[in-house]
Every structure is written in structure tokens, then in C-alpha cells.
Amino acid sequence: MLKIHNSLSGEKEEFRPLLPNQVRMYVCGMTNYDYIHVGHARMLVAFDLVQRYLRSLGFKVTYVRNVTDIDDKIIERAAANGENWADLARRFTVAMHEDCATLGLQEPDLEPRATQFIPQIIAMIEILIEKGYAYAANNGDVMYSVRKFPNYGRLSGKKIDDLRSGSRVQVDEAKHDPLDFVLWKHAKPGEPFWASPWGDGRPGWHIECSAMSTSLLGSYFDLHGGGEDLKFPHHENEIAQSCAACDSPFVRLWMHNGFVRVNDEKMSKSLGNFFTVREVLKTLRDPEVLRFFLLSSHYRGPINYSAAQLAQADETLLGLYRALKDSVPSGSADPLEIARFRAAMDDDFNTPEAFAVMQGVARNLNLAKAAGDASKASVAAATLRALGATLGILQQDPDTYLKRSAGNKSLSDGEVEALLSSRRAARAARNFAESDRIRNLLTAAGILLEDKPGGSTEWRRA
């Protein structure tokens, strides 16, 4: 039985969908005003893993991941660039899709954008006003009255009297209470706006997710996820809005991934200590290395980003591909190893333990190859491929993967093959000095050689 840590209860709980065999899942996506960084990638990869594993268990999953395409930061960046705000949001949404595809993410089933749901947002705000949970402030904004919602703070574990305004909440005299947050922002000169019963304006950040999720998944659904930093105030505000508007519970189970940290600080754009996915991928052998790195720690804990950690992930992944090399996956995967893998994943998606199972399979595969046991090797290879498919790794051709280099290649594949041909000719002529010179040249270029019986030579990039 799959158990998932519920941020709302603080405990691992058996996962039972509200509807038989169907999982409705919403994840807070990106506000696209810049390229995504490694911290964003962790969230995206973590919940890609969750939906992959749920599907592997036979659930019919509806995975919704939104895009925020209107926001203060988008408007500010567009103004700084002298660019139309909608063009900027579209440009970086395209870039996000490119980066997601590069990291092997499966596309969500639905990807709503805030600007597509303005009527639903306005309708939800009208309901909240009618029920007394919201009010039109004297500055033209519409505010949510936090103290009207008695369970406010349950998700984050905060007491309402101790709370301060969240990071995106502007404190102003128009609020009845400093904790109140904005649902509809009145239009300022030069800003984009939509018509509403309260005048021209645009939605606040929190209301968009309530409107989109309940419109697409219903008023009560199975899973809601996002980064740990969204727990308060964003997700706390979503609960207050959605429960009040719909007169029902909102989400059965909340999931939050931990931060990527650099020098013991959260990676973030505000701190300036971030690395974009595009920058990092230029230094790696393959994008799969970054995906492997991000999955190598449990999704709920912090993960420390460094070149050394990436190098370790690279070497571990190389070892798995080396095991798959010269083996032909055939037949069914080993049911015992599948059961061990599932036991790890059923324990709140414990990827470190799942990777340990995979490394054990790789060791057995290497032993079978060394012993010349083709049947055992084929089953082990099929098992390793099957486990990797669940995590979105180990699906490439091993020979091709092992010949890739980290960072810029000093020699092309064709140049390597030409030098190997010259080396074979030198060895045939017993010109060992020339043969050694070529080997040393290749080694200096990061090309590792393995001479095989019979005179053939295999190579890979270090």
C-alpha cells in the first residue's frame, strides 16, 4: 500500500483516492518571467516522478500543473525590458517547456494559465463576497478577510494571532486586518487589466490556483503539491478561499518538496544564488545526470547543490549504463527486485532506497555478464530498464550514452574513431610508440580506452 506524507496532518497516510482508481492531482507551476533554475527543476522533477509512479500502479491520473502568466514580477520584468508583458510570459513559458522536455518530464494532462480563467476567478470572488469572506476595499482592491476563516493556519501550523503578512501581501490602510490578502488588484496606470464588478484590474496570485484547480478537478480532489516555500502563505490562502467558496474540503492530501540549497541557503532568484537549468546542462554529460541528481535525495528533504554532488551523480549513472552495455534486455523483469523497488517507492516515494535496489540489480547484471550467463544477464537488464522507466532514466542506448562527454567535447566522435583507426594500424605495424602517443592524446582529451581480446578497442568519454 502506497503511503504518502501529508503536510496537513504531518504524518504518512495510506493513499486512497476519493474516486476508485482515479487520481486528481494539482501542482503549482511556474511564474514565467525568467529561465527556470535548479530549485524549480527539483519541484518539476519531483512531481513528474509522483505522477509517473501513480500511473505505474495502474491509477488513471489527471495531472494539472498551472502557469502563472500575469503577476507583479512579470509586469516589472517586461517594463524593465521594454517588452509587452504577455510576450515575455509566452517567451519564458516556451523556454520552460523546452527545459522540461530536456529533463525528460512528461507533459501534464492539463496546463491552465491564469489569464484563461479570469471569468472563473471573478465568479469565485463574487461568491466569497456574498458569503462574507471578502470585501471591496476603499482603494479598489478586493480583499479576503482571514479572520472569517476559523481554520486558517492549519496547514502551516501557524496561529492566526502570531501571523504576519506573507511575502507577496502588501500591507496597506485599505485592509480591515493586516493579515487580509488581495483577491483582485485594481489597475494601476500602464498595467494590464480586465473588467470586473469592482472595476478594471487583475487577479491576485492566490485566487488563480483556487479557481483553476476547482474548475478542472472539482471542489475536493486527491493531491495538491508544490515547493515547501508555498506552504505559507500561498497554499494556506488557497485552502481558505476554496473551502469558503465551495462549502467543502479542498484537498485530501498535501505534498511539499524540500529546497535545493547552496552553501546552506535556499537557492532562489531573490538571493541571487541560483543556477539556471540551461547553464548547468552545459557542464554535464547529459541532462539525465541532473534528473538523476535531483531524484537521488528524498523529495521532502533539502538537497545540497555542488559540482561535487553532480559529479557523483554522473559517476553513479555511468555505472548503471556500463552495466547495461553489452546486455540484451529480454523476458520479464525479476519480480523479487520489482517488489523491493515498489516497497521503497511505496514508502513516500523513497528514491534513495529505490536507487539502492537498482544498484543491486546492476551488480547482479555485471556478475552474470562476467560469468557468461546470458539468461541471467538478460533478465537483470530487463529489470534495470523497467525500474529506470518508472523514474524516467536509463532508457538511452548505453553505447551512445557512454560516448558522451561532460562539458565541451575536445574531439568529435568522428575524430575519435579516426584516431583509433590510426592506433590500430600502428599496433598492427608494431609501432608501439605511436600507439601509446595516440592513447595519451585521447586520454588527455577525456577519452578512455578499453582494449579487448582479438584486437578491438572500445571507448567512452570520461
C-alpha positions as CSV (number, residue, x, y, z in Angstrom):
1,M,0.0,0.0,0.0
2,L,1.4,3.4,-1.0
3,K,1.9,5.8,1.9
4,I,2.5,9.5,1.4
5,H,3.4,12.1,3.9
6,N,0.5,14.5,4.2
7,S,1.7,18.1,5.0
8,L,-1.7,18.8,6.5
9,S,-1.5,16.0,9.1
10,G,2.2,15.8,9.4
11,E,2.1,12.0,9.1
12,K,2.4,9.3,6.4
13,E,-1.0,8.1,5.3
14,E,-2.2,5.3,3.2
15,F,-3.1,6.7,-0.2
16,R,-6.7,6.0,-1.1
17,P,-8.2,8.1,-4.0
18,L,-11.5,9.7,-3.5
19,L,-12.8,8.0,-6.6
20,P,-12.0,4.4,-7.4
21,N,-8.7,4.0,-9.3
22,Q,-8.7,7.8,-10.3
23,V,-6.2,10.3,-9.0
24,R,-6.8,14.1,-9.5
25,M,-3.6,16.0,-8.9
26,Y,-2.8,19.7,-9.0
27,V,0.7,21.1,-8.7
28,C,1.6,24.8,-8.5
29,G,3.7,25.5,-11.5
30,M,5.9,28.4,-12.7
31,T,5.6,32.1,-12.8
32,N,7.4,32.6,-16.1
33,Y,9.4,35.8,-16.2
34,D,12.9,34.2,-16.4
35,Y,14.6,30.8,-17.2
36,I,13.9,28.1,-14.6
37,H,16.7,27.3,-12.2
38,V,17.7,24.1,-10.4
39,G,15.4,24.8,-7.5
40,H,12.4,25.0,-9.9
41,A,13.6,21.8,-11.6
42,R,13.5,19.9,-8.4
43,M,9.9,20.6,-7.9
44,L,9.1,19.8,-11.5
45,V,11.0,16.5,-11.5
46,A,9.6,15.5,-8.0
47,F,6.0,15.7,-9.1
48,D,6.8,14.3,-12.5
49,L,8.0,11.3,-10.6
50,V,4.9,11.2,-8.4
51,Q,2.5,11.1,-11.4
52,R,4.7,8.5,-13.2
53,Y,4.7,6.2,-10.2
54,L,0.9,6.6,-9.7
55,R,0.4,5.6,-13.3
56,S,2.7,2.7,-13.0
57,L,0.5,1.4,-10.2
58,G,-2.5,1.4,-12.6
59,F,-4.2,4.6,-11.5
60,K,-5.9,6.9,-14.0
61,V,-4.2,10.2,-13.3
62,T,-5.3,13.6,-14.2
63,Y,-2.2,15.8,-13.6
64,V,-2.8,19.5,-13.7
65,R,0.2,21.9,-13.5
66,N,-0.6,25.6,-13.9
67,V,1.3,28.5,-15.4
68,T,1.1,32.0,-13.8
69,D,1.2,34.3,-16.8
70,I,0.2,37.5,-15.1
71,D,2.0,38.7,-12.0
72,D,3.8,41.7,-10.5
73,K,7.2,40.2,-11.4
74,I,6.1,39.6,-15.0
75,I,4.9,43.2,-15.3
76,E,8.1,44.5,-13.7
77,R,10.5,42.5,-15.8
78,A,8.6,43.3,-19.0
79,A,8.7,47.0,-18.2
80,A,12.5,46.8,-17.5
81,N,13.0,45.1,-20.9
82,G,10.7,47.4,-22.8
83,E,8.7,44.3,-23.7
84,N,5.0,43.5,-23.8
85,W,4.1,41.6,-20.6
86,A,2.2,38.9,-22.5
87,D,5.1,38.4,-25.0
88,L,7.5,38.0,-22.1
89,A,5.3,35.4,-20.3
90,R,4.9,33.4,-23.5
91,R,8.6,33.5,-24.3
92,F,9.6,32.2,-21.0
93,T,6.8,29.6,-21.0
94,V,8.2,28.2,-24.2
95,A,11.6,28.2,-22.6
96,M,10.2,26.3,-19.6
97,H,8.6,23.7,-21.9
98,E,12.0,23.2,-23.6
99,D,13.8,22.7,-20.3
100,C,11.1,20.3,-19.1
101,A,11.4,18.2,-22.2
102,T,15.2,18.2,-21.9
103,L,14.9,16.9,-18.3
104,G,12.6,14.1,-19.5
105,L,9.4,15.4,-17.9
106,Q,6.1,14.1,-19.2
107,E,3.7,16.8,-20.1
108,P,0.9,17.4,-17.6
109,D,-2.6,16.4,-18.7
110,L,-3.8,20.0,-18.3
111,E,-1.7,23.2,-18.1
112,P,-4.1,26.1,-17.3
113,R,-2.9,29.7,-17.5
114,A,-4.2,32.3,-15.1
115,T,-5.3,34.6,-17.9
116,Q,-7.5,31.9,-19.4
117,F,-9.5,31.7,-16.2
118,I,-10.5,35.3,-15.5
119,P,-14.3,34.6,-15.6
120,Q,-13.9,31.7,-13.1
121,I,-11.7,33.8,-10.8
122,I,-14.2,36.7,-10.8
123,A,-17.1,34.2,-10.1
124,M,-15.2,32.8,-7.1
125,I,-14.5,36.2,-5.7
126,E,-18.2,37.1,-6.1
127,I,-19.2,34.1,-4.1
128,L,-16.6,34.9,-1.3
129,I,-18.0,38.5,-1.1
130,E,-21.6,37.2,-1.0
131,K,-20.7,34.8,1.9
132,G,-19.0,37.5,3.9
133,Y,-15.4,36.1,3.5
134,A,-14.2,39.0,1.2
135,Y,-14.8,42.7,0.9
136,A,-14.2,45.5,-1.6
137,A,-11.6,47.8,-0.1
138,N,-11.7,51.6,-0.5
139,N,-8.7,51.6,-2.8
140,G,-10.4,49.4,-5.4
141,D,-8.9,46.1,-4.4
142,V,-10.9,43.1,-3.2
143,M,-9.5,41.5,0.0
144,Y,-10.0,38.2,1.7
145,S,-10.9,38.5,5.4
146,V,-8.6,36.0,7.0
147,R,-10.2,36.1,10.5
148,K,-13.5,35.0,9.0
149,F,-12.0,31.6,8.2
150,P,-11.5,29.8,11.6
151,N,-9.1,27.0,10.4
152,Y,-6.6,29.5,8.9
153,G,-3.1,28.3,9.7
154,R,-3.8,24.6,10.0
155,L,-1.5,23.6,7.0
156,S,1.5,25.7,8.1
157,G,1.0,25.2,11.8
158,K,0.8,28.9,12.4
159,K,-1.5,30.6,14.9
160,I,-3.5,33.4,13.4
161,D,-2.6,35.9,16.1
162,D,1.1,35.3,15.5
163,L,1.0,35.6,11.8
164,R,2.4,38.4,9.7
165,S,1.6,39.2,6.1
166,G,3.1,36.9,3.6
167,S,5.9,37.7,1.2
168,R,3.5,38.7,-1.6
169,V,1.0,40.6,0.5
170,Q,1.2,44.3,0.6
171,V,0.2,45.9,3.9
172,D,-1.9,49.0,3.4
173,E,-4.5,51.0,5.2
174,A,-7.3,49.7,2.9
175,K,-7.2,46.3,4.7
176,H,-9.5,45.6,7.6
177,D,-6.8,43.5,9.1
178,P,-3.0,43.3,8.3
179,L,-3.4,39.6,7.6
180,D,-6.0,40.1,4.8
181,F,-4.8,39.3,1.3
182,V,-5.7,40.5,-2.1
183,L,-8.1,38.6,-4.4
184,W,-8.4,41.3,-7.1
185,K,-6.0,44.2,-7.7
186,H,-7.2,47.5,-9.1
187,A,-5.5,48.6,-12.2
188,K,-2.6,51.0,-12.0
189,P,-1.7,53.2,-14.9
190,G,0.0,51.3,-17.7
191,E,-0.7,47.9,-16.2
192,P,-2.7,45.1,-17.9
193,F,-6.3,44.8,-16.7
194,W,-9.6,43.0,-17.1
195,A,-13.1,44.4,-16.5
196,S,-14.8,43.2,-13.2
197,P,-17.7,44.2,-11.0
198,W,-15.2,46.1,-8.9
199,G,-13.6,48.0,-11.7
200,D,-10.7,47.3,-14.0
201,G,-8.0,45.1,-12.5
202,R,-6.3,41.7,-12.4
203,P,-6.3,38.6,-10.1
204,G,-4.2,38.3,-7.1
205,W,-1.7,35.4,-7.0
206,H,-3.6,33.1,-4.6
207,I,-7.0,33.1,-6.1
208,E,-5.9,31.9,-9.5
209,C,-4.9,28.4,-8.2
210,S,-8.2,28.0,-6.3
211,A,-10.2,28.9,-9.4
212,M,-8.2,26.8,-11.8
213,S,-7.9,23.7,-9.6
214,T,-11.6,23.5,-8.6
215,S,-12.8,24.3,-12.1
216,L,-10.7,21.4,-13.6
217,L,-10.7,18.8,-10.8
218,G,-13.8,19.6,-8.7
219,S,-14.1,21.2,-5.3
220,Y,-12.5,18.2,-3.4
221,F,-9.6,16.3,-5.0
222,D,-6.8,13.9,-4.1
223,L,-3.4,15.6,-4.2
224,H,-2.0,19.1,-4.2
225,G,1.7,19.7,-4.5
226,G,4.4,22.4,-4.7
227,G,7.6,23.7,-3.1
228,E,7.9,23.9,0.6
229,D,8.0,27.7,0.3
230,L,4.4,27.7,-1.0
231,K,3.0,26.2,2.2
232,F,2.6,29.7,3.6
233,P,1.0,31.9,2.6
234,H,0.1,30.6,-0.9
235,H,-1.4,27.1,0.0
236,E,-2.8,28.3,3.2
237,N,-4.7,31.0,1.3
238,E,-5.8,28.5,-1.3
239,I,-7.4,26.4,1.4
240,A,-9.2,29.5,2.9
241,Q,-10.5,30.6,-0.4
242,S,-11.6,27.2,-1.8
243,C,-13.2,25.8,1.3
244,A,-15.1,29.1,1.9
245,A,-16.3,29.3,-1.7
246,C,-17.2,25.7,-2.3
247,D,-18.5,24.7,1.2
248,S,-16.4,21.5,1.1
249,P,-13.0,20.2,2.0
250,F,-10.5,21.3,-0.7
251,V,-7.6,18.7,-0.9
252,R,-7.3,15.2,0.6
253,L,-3.5,15.2,0.8
254,W,-0.9,17.9,0.5
255,M,2.7,17.3,-0.7
256,H,5.7,19.7,-0.5
257,N,9.2,19.2,-1.8
258,G,12.3,20.4,0.0
259,F,14.6,23.2,-1.1
260,V,17.8,23.0,-3.2
261,R,20.4,24.6,-1.1
262,V,23.7,26.3,-1.9
263,N,26.1,27.0,0.9
264,D,23.3,26.2,3.4
265,E,20.9,28.8,1.9
266,K,17.9,28.1,-0.2
267,M,18.5,28.5,-4.0
268,S,16.4,31.4,-5.1
269,K,16.4,34.3,-7.5
270,S,15.9,36.8,-4.7
271,L,19.2,35.7,-3.1
272,G,21.0,35.7,-6.4
273,N,22.5,32.2,-5.7
274,F,20.7,30.4,-8.4
275,F,21.9,28.4,-11.4
276,T,19.6,28.1,-14.4
277,V,19.0,24.7,-15.8
278,R,20.4,25.8,-19.1
279,E,23.7,26.9,-17.5
280,V,24.1,23.7,-15.6
281,L,23.3,21.4,-18.6
282,K,26.2,23.0,-20.5
283,T,28.6,21.4,-17.9
284,L,27.1,17.9,-17.9
285,R,27.5,14.8,-20.0
286,D,23.7,14.5,-20.4
287,P,20.5,16.1,-19.0
288,E,19.8,12.8,-17.4
289,V,22.6,13.5,-14.9
290,L,20.7,16.5,-13.5
291,R,17.4,14.5,-13.3
292,F,19.3,11.6,-11.5
293,F,20.9,14.1,-9.1
294,L,17.5,15.7,-8.3
295,L,16.0,12.3,-7.6
296,S,18.9,11.0,-5.6
297,S,17.6,12.6,-2.4
298,H,14.2,12.2,-0.8
299,Y,11.8,14.7,-2.2
300,R,10.8,16.1,1.1
301,G,14.3,16.8,2.4
302,P,16.8,19.5,1.3
303,I,19.4,18.7,-1.4
304,N,22.8,20.4,-1.5
305,Y,23.8,21.6,-4.9
306,S,27.5,21.5,-5.8
307,A,29.8,20.4,-8.7
308,A,31.0,17.5,-6.5
309,Q,27.4,16.3,-6.0
310,L,26.7,16.5,-9.7
311,A,30.0,14.6,-10.4
312,Q,28.9,11.8,-8.0
313,A,25.5,11.6,-9.7
314,D,27.3,11.4,-13.1
315,E,29.6,8.6,-12.0
316,T,26.7,6.6,-10.4
317,L,24.6,6.9,-13.6
318,L,27.7,5.9,-15.7
319,G,28.0,2.8,-13.6
320,L,24.3,1.8,-14.3
321,Y,24.8,2.4,-18.1
322,R,28.0,0.4,-18.0
323,A,26.1,-2.5,-16.5
324,L,23.5,-2.3,-19.3
325,K,26.2,-2.2,-22.0
326,D,26.6,-5.4,-24.0
327,S,23.5,-6.9,-22.5
328,V,20.2,-7.6,-24.2
329,P,17.1,-7.0,-22.1
330,S,14.7,-9.8,-22.7
331,G,11.9,-11.6,-20.9
332,S,10.1,-10.4,-17.8
333,A,11.7,-8.3,-15.1
334,D,12.6,-10.1,-11.8
335,P,9.5,-10.0,-9.7
336,L,11.5,-10.0,-6.4
337,E,13.5,-6.9,-7.4
338,I,10.3,-5.2,-8.7
339,A,8.8,-5.9,-5.3
340,R,11.8,-4.4,-3.5
341,F,11.7,-1.3,-5.7
342,R,8.0,-0.9,-5.1
343,A,8.4,-1.3,-1.3
344,A,10.8,1.6,-1.4
345,M,8.6,3.8,-3.6
346,D,5.5,2.9,-1.6
347,D,7.2,4.4,1.4
348,D,6.6,8.1,0.4
349,F,8.5,7.8,-2.9
350,N,11.8,6.9,-1.2
351,T,14.0,7.3,-4.3
352,P,17.3,6.8,-2.4
353,E,16.2,3.4,-1.4
354,A,14.9,2.7,-4.9
355,F,18.3,3.6,-6.3
356,A,19.9,1.2,-3.9
357,V,17.7,-1.6,-5.3
358,M,18.7,-0.6,-8.8
359,Q,22.4,-0.6,-8.0
360,G,22.0,-4.1,-6.6
361,V,20.4,-5.2,-9.8
362,A,23.3,-3.6,-11.7
363,R,25.8,-5.6,-9.6
364,N,23.9,-8.8,-10.4
365,L,23.9,-7.9,-14.1
366,N,27.7,-7.4,-14.0
367,L,28.3,-10.7,-12.2
368,A,26.0,-12.5,-14.8
369,K,27.9,-11.0,-17.7
370,A,31.3,-11.9,-16.1
371,A,30.1,-15.5,-15.6
372,G,28.8,-15.7,-19.2
373,D,25.3,-16.3,-18.0
374,A,23.4,-14.7,-20.8
375,S,20.0,-15.7,-19.5
376,K,20.5,-14.1,-16.1
377,A,22.1,-11.0,-17.7
378,S,19.1,-10.6,-19.9
379,V,16.6,-10.7,-17.0
380,A,18.7,-8.3,-14.9
381,A,19.0,-5.9,-17.8
382,A,15.2,-6.0,-18.4
383,T,14.7,-5.4,-14.7
384,L,17.1,-2.4,-14.6
385,R,15.4,-0.9,-17.7
386,A,11.9,-1.4,-16.2
387,L,12.8,0.2,-12.9
388,G,14.6,3.1,-14.7
389,A,11.5,3.7,-16.8
390,T,9.4,4.3,-13.7
391,L,11.9,7.1,-12.7
392,G,12.4,8.4,-16.2
393,I,16.1,7.3,-16.5
394,L,18.2,4.5,-18.2
395,Q,16.2,4.4,-21.4
396,Q,19.0,5.6,-23.7
397,D,21.3,3.3,-25.7
398,P,24.3,2.6,-23.4
399,D,26.9,2.8,-26.1
400,T,25.7,6.2,-27.2
401,Y,25.4,7.4,-23.6
402,L,28.9,6.3,-22.6
403,K,30.5,8.1,-25.5
404,R,29.1,11.5,-24.4
405,S,31.4,13.9,-22.6
406,A,30.9,16.2,-19.8
407,G,31.1,19.8,-20.9
408,N,32.5,20.8,-24.3
409,K,34.0,18.0,-26.4
410,S,37.6,18.5,-27.4
411,L,37.2,15.7,-30.0
412,S,34.2,14.8,-32.1
413,D,33.1,11.2,-32.3
414,G,34.4,11.0,-35.9
415,E,37.8,12.4,-34.8
416,V,38.0,9.7,-32.0
417,E,37.2,6.9,-34.5
418,A,39.9,8.3,-36.9
419,L,42.5,8.3,-34.2
420,L,41.5,4.8,-33.1
421,S,41.9,3.6,-36.7
422,S,45.4,5.1,-36.8
423,R,46.2,3.4,-33.5
424,R,45.1,0.1,-34.7
425,A,47.3,0.5,-37.8
426,A,50.2,1.5,-35.5
427,R,49.7,-1.6,-33.3
428,A,49.5,-3.9,-36.3
429,A,52.8,-2.4,-37.5
430,R,54.2,-3.0,-34.0
431,N,54.8,0.8,-33.8
432,F,54.0,0.9,-30.1
433,A,55.5,4.3,-29.5
434,E,52.9,5.7,-32.0
435,S,50.2,3.6,-30.5
436,D,51.0,5.0,-27.0
437,R,51.2,8.5,-28.3
438,I,47.6,8.3,-29.7
439,R,46.3,6.7,-26.5
440,N,47.9,9.5,-24.4
441,L,46.4,12.1,-26.8
442,L,42.9,10.5,-26.4
443,T,43.3,10.3,-22.6
444,A,44.2,14.0,-22.4
445,A,41.0,14.7,-24.4
446,G,39.0,12.7,-21.8
447,I,38.6,9.6,-24.0
448,L,39.1,6.3,-22.0
449,L,40.0,3.2,-24.0
450,E,39.5,-0.5,-23.3
451,D,41.4,-2.9,-25.4
452,K,39.5,-6.2,-26.0
453,P,40.7,-9.6,-26.9
454,G,41.1,-10.0,-30.6
455,G,42.4,-6.5,-31.1
456,S,39.2,-4.4,-30.9
457,T,39.1,-1.3,-28.8
458,E,36.0,0.2,-27.1
459,W,36.0,3.8,-25.9
460,R,33.9,6.2,-23.8
461,R,34.3,9.7,-22.6
462,A,35.5,10.4,-19.0
